[in-house]
Amino acid sequence: MEKETTPSQSEWLVMEVFWSSDAPSLTAKEVIGKMKERTDMSPRMVRVLLNRLWQKGVLSFTVDKQNARVYHYSVVKSKEECQKEKSRKFVDSYFEGSKKNAMAALLQSAKLTKEQFQELEEILEQCKEQDKE
Protein backbone atom coordinates (compact mmCIF):
# COMPACT_ATOMS: atom_id res chain seq x y z
CA MET A 1 0.00 0.00 0.00
CA GLU A 2 1.21 3.48 -0.91
CA LYS A 3 2.42 5.69 1.96
CA GLU A 4 0.03 8.55 2.69
CA THR A 5 1.61 11.91 1.91
CA THR A 6 -1.36 14.29 2.10
CA PRO A 7 -2.85 15.89 5.21
CA SER A 8 -5.86 14.25 6.86
CA GLN A 9 -8.85 16.41 7.74
CA SER A 10 -7.49 17.34 11.20
CA GLU A 11 -3.97 17.82 9.81
CA TRP A 12 -5.45 20.14 7.20
CA LEU A 13 -6.68 22.42 10.02
CA VAL A 14 -3.10 22.67 11.28
CA MET A 15 -1.81 23.37 7.79
CA GLU A 16 -4.33 26.20 7.37
CA VAL A 17 -2.49 27.95 10.21
CA PHE A 18 0.78 27.71 8.25
CA TRP A 19 -0.72 28.58 4.88
CA SER A 20 -2.42 31.70 6.31
CA SER A 21 0.71 32.87 8.14
CA ASP A 22 3.25 35.31 6.72
CA ALA A 23 5.97 33.91 8.98
CA PRO A 24 8.58 31.62 7.36
CA SER A 25 8.28 29.21 10.30
CA LEU A 26 6.17 28.64 13.40
CA THR A 27 6.89 26.89 16.69
CA ALA A 28 4.50 24.31 18.12
CA LYS A 29 3.56 26.85 20.80
CA GLU A 30 2.63 29.41 18.13
CA VAL A 31 0.58 26.85 16.20
CA ILE A 32 -1.21 25.76 19.39
CA GLY A 33 -2.06 29.40 20.15
CA LYS A 34 -3.51 29.94 16.69
CA MET A 35 -5.40 26.63 16.82
CA LYS A 36 -7.12 27.70 20.07
CA GLU A 37 -8.83 30.43 18.05
CA ARG A 38 -10.19 27.88 15.55
CA THR A 39 -10.86 24.65 17.44
CA ASP A 40 -10.83 23.02 20.85
CA MET A 41 -8.02 20.63 19.86
CA SER A 42 -5.67 19.83 22.74
CA PRO A 43 -2.04 21.03 22.64
CA ARG A 44 -0.91 17.39 22.77
CA MET A 45 -3.00 16.56 19.70
CA VAL A 46 -1.59 19.54 17.79
CA ARG A 47 1.94 18.28 18.55
CA VAL A 48 0.99 14.79 17.33
CA LEU A 49 -0.39 16.28 14.10
CA LEU A 50 2.75 18.38 13.58
CA ASN A 51 4.82 15.20 13.86
CA ARG A 52 2.58 13.38 11.38
CA LEU A 53 2.82 16.27 8.93
CA TRP A 54 6.61 16.14 9.22
CA GLN A 55 6.57 12.37 8.62
CA LYS A 56 4.42 12.89 5.50
CA GLY A 57 6.86 15.49 4.19
CA VAL A 58 4.33 18.32 4.34
CA LEU A 59 6.34 20.18 7.00
CA SER A 60 10.03 20.37 7.84
CA PHE A 61 11.62 21.61 11.05
CA THR A 62 14.79 23.05 12.49
CA VAL A 63 15.81 22.92 16.14
CA ASP A 64 16.08 26.25 17.95
CA LYS A 65 19.70 27.29 18.62
CA GLN A 66 18.96 28.50 22.16
CA ASN A 67 16.55 25.75 23.23
CA ALA A 68 16.84 22.25 21.76
CA ARG A 69 13.28 21.47 22.88
CA VAL A 70 11.82 24.10 20.53
CA TYR A 71 11.25 23.22 16.88
CA HIS A 72 10.60 25.72 14.12
CA TYR A 73 8.24 24.17 11.53
CA SER A 74 8.18 25.30 7.90
CA VAL A 75 5.89 24.45 4.99
CA VAL A 76 7.29 22.02 2.41
CA LYS A 77 4.12 21.49 0.34
CA SER A 78 1.92 24.40 -0.67
CA LYS A 79 -1.84 24.30 -0.30
CA GLU A 80 -2.16 23.96 -4.07
CA GLU A 81 0.21 20.97 -4.14
CA CYS A 82 -1.76 19.26 -1.37
CA GLN A 83 -5.08 20.00 -3.10
CA LYS A 84 -3.85 18.51 -6.38
CA GLU A 85 -2.52 15.41 -4.67
CA LYS A 86 -5.73 14.98 -2.62
CA SER A 87 -7.82 15.41 -5.77
CA ARG A 88 -5.81 12.81 -7.66
CA LYS A 89 -6.13 10.31 -4.80
CA PHE A 90 -9.88 11.02 -4.55
CA VAL A 91 -10.36 10.33 -8.26
CA ASP A 92 -8.27 7.15 -8.03
CA SER A 93 -10.14 5.90 -4.94
CA TYR A 94 -13.74 6.68 -5.84
CA PHE A 95 -13.80 6.89 -9.63
CA GLU A 96 -11.26 4.21 -10.62
CA GLY A 97 -8.97 6.94 -11.93
CA SER A 98 -11.57 8.37 -14.33
CA LYS A 99 -11.24 12.15 -14.25
CA LYS A 100 -14.22 12.45 -16.60
CA ASN A 101 -16.51 10.47 -14.28
CA ALA A 102 -15.33 12.43 -11.25
CA MET A 103 -15.96 15.75 -12.98
CA ALA A 104 -19.37 14.61 -14.21
CA ALA A 105 -20.41 13.49 -10.72
CA LEU A 106 -19.32 16.78 -9.17
CA LEU A 107 -21.01 18.88 -11.83
CA GLN A 108 -24.26 16.89 -11.70
CA SER A 109 -24.49 17.25 -7.93
CA ALA A 110 -23.64 20.97 -7.86
CA LYS A 111 -26.08 23.82 -8.16
CA LEU A 112 -24.09 26.36 -10.13
CA THR A 113 -24.96 29.85 -11.28
CA LYS A 114 -24.67 30.99 -14.88
CA GLU A 115 -21.49 32.86 -13.96
CA GLN A 116 -19.97 29.76 -12.36
CA PHE A 117 -20.74 27.69 -15.47
CA GLN A 118 -19.10 30.39 -17.58
CA GLU A 119 -15.99 30.29 -15.33
CA LEU A 120 -15.84 26.49 -15.71
CA GLU A 121 -16.12 26.79 -19.49
CA GLU A 122 -13.20 29.23 -19.45
CA ILE A 123 -11.15 26.81 -17.33
CA LEU A 124 -11.92 23.99 -19.76
CA GLU A 125 -10.82 26.16 -22.68
CA GLN A 126 -7.56 26.97 -20.89
CA CYS A 127 -6.99 23.26 -20.31
CA LYS A 128 -7.61 22.53 -23.99
CA GLU A 129 -5.08 25.20 -24.95
CA GLN A 130 -2.48 23.76 -22.58
CA ASP A 131 -2.92 20.31 -24.12
CA LYS A 132 -2.15 21.74 -27.58
CA GLU A 133 1.20 23.13 -26.39
WOUR-V447464 format. One record per backbone hydrogen bond with DSSP energy under -1.0 kcal/mol. CO is the residue of the C=O (numbers start at 1). NH is the residue of the N-H. Records with the same first field share a line. If there is no record, write none. Layout:
CO=NH  NH
//
This chain:
8=12
9=13
10=14
11=15
12=16
14=18
15=19
16=20
18=21
26=73
27=31
28=32
29=33
30=34
31=35
32=36
35=38  39
42=46
43=47
44=48
45=49
46=50
47=51
48=52
49=53
50=54
51=55
52=56
53=58  59
54=57
58=76  77
60=74
62=72
67=70
70=64
72=62
73=26
74=60
78=82
79=83
80=84
81=85
82=86
83=87
84=88
85=89
86=90
87=91
88=92
89=93
90=94
91=95  97
95=98
98=102
99=103
100=104
101=105
102=106
103=107
104=108
105=109
113=117
114=118
115=119
116=120
117=121
118=122
119=123
120=124
121=125
122=126
123=127
124=128
125=129
126=130
127=131
128=132
//
